[in-house]
Each structure stands twice: as structure tokens, then as C-alpha cells.
């Protein structure tokens, strides 16, 4: 199953919100390993997860 970049970011962000406290190594490295994404996409996942934590997908 091939996912679009936006789908990977959304899935990764939701995963990160749920599992952030369980990551022992660097977050970017974990996202790269787990989702097979480059560093720039891992950063976008982190940004999206931060927006979710602050109040939803539409939060600034």
C-alpha cells in the first residue's frame, strides 16, 4: 500500500502523539526508521503532532 506524503504525515503525527513518551532515541531518527521517511518529512510529522497536541489539526 503506497501512501501519499500528507497521509504519512497524518499517520505519523497521530502515532507520535500517542507514543512520544516511549521514544528513547531521537524523535527524528525514530520517525525515519519507523515510517521510512527522510528527515524533512520527520520534522513535518513533529510539527503536525505538536499542532494536534495544542488543540487539533487546525491549530496554528
Protein Blocks (a to p, Z undefined) as FASTA:
>chain_A
ZZdfklmmmmmmmmmmmmmmmpmbdfklmmmmmnopafklmmmmmmmmmmmmnnpjkbZZ
